[in-house]
């Protein structure tokens, strides 16, 4: 399975338009080679580089979408994906773009192919989704992008 974006390469810089310094809209994503037997997809975007002074667990969840149809192949820029929106760290059911408070951070878009559906109510947290996925994951892939705010870049 593959998860790619025409907006940035794996390990590359996420364009400003997809961040809090831009339009704060989701980047386009493409899903390829979903394994046979997949019933649903889950997409989680998170930032494990959060400083402890912001969050003790040093994790910020930016996007959670579950029970996406297995035939989903394109998530358009500035779109609401098919499926059910979970809560991000700000308790909102939407994409929240990168907005690092201190330095460059890594942002992981994690795609899971599942044997079934999670059947969780809208607004489930990343933790609840991960617990419900246990034993159902056929395959997982990641796309990682980086972002540093313009005012934090070294001159």
Secondary structure in CASP SS format (residue, H / E / C, confidence):
PFRMAT SS
TARGET T0000
AUTHOR 0000-0000-0000
METHOD secondary structure of the structure
MODEL  1
X C 1.00
X E 1.00
X E 1.00
X E 1.00
X E 1.00
X C 1.00
X C 1.00
X E 1.00
X C 1.00
X C 1.00
X C 1.00
X C 1.00
X E 1.00
X C 1.00
X C 1.00
X H 1.00
X H 1.00
X H 1.00
X E 1.00
X C 1.00
X C 1.00
X C 1.00
X C 1.00
X C 1.00
X C 1.00
X C 1.00
X C 1.00
X C 1.00
X E 1.00
X E 1.00
X E 1.00
X E 1.00
X C 1.00
X C 1.00
X C 1.00
X C 1.00
X C 1.00
X C 1.00
X C 1.00
X E 1.00
X E 1.00
X E 1.00
X E 1.00
X E 1.00
X E 1.00
X E 1.00
X E 1.00
X C 1.00
X C 1.00
X C 1.00
X C 1.00
X C 1.00
X C 1.00
X C 1.00
X C 1.00
X C 1.00
X C 1.00
X C 1.00
X C 1.00
X E 1.00
X E 1.00
X E 1.00
X E 1.00
X E 1.00
X E 1.00
X E 1.00
X E 1.00
X E 1.00
X E 1.00
X C 1.00
X C 1.00
X C 1.00
X C 1.00
X E 1.00
X E 1.00
X C 1.00
X C 1.00
X C 1.00
X C 1.00
X C 1.00
X C 1.00
X C 1.00
X C 1.00
X E 1.00
X E 1.00
X C 1.00
X C 1.00
X C 1.00
X C 1.00
X C 1.00
X C 1.00
X C 1.00
X C 1.00
X C 1.00
X C 1.00
X C 1.00
X C 1.00
X E 1.00
X C 1.00
X C 1.00
X C 1.00
X C 1.00
X C 1.00
X C 1.00
X E 1.00
X E 1.00
X E 1.00
X E 1.00
X E 1.00
X E 1.00
X E 1.00
X E 1.00
X E 1.00
X E 1.00
X C 1.00
X C 1.00
X C 1.00
X C 1.00
X C 1.00
X C 1.00
X C 1.00
X C 1.00
X C 1.00
X C 1.00
X C 1.00
X H 1.00
X H 1.00
X H 1.00
X H 1.00
X H 1.00
X H 1.00
X H 1.00
X H 1.00
X C 1.00
X C 1.00
X C 1.00
X E 1.00
X E 1.00
X E 1.00
X E 1.00
X E 1.00
X E 1.00
X E 1.00
X E 1.00
X E 1.00
X E 1.00
X E 1.00
X C 1.00
X C 1.00
X H 1.00
X H 1.00
X H 1.00
X C 1.00
X C 1.00
X C 1.00
END
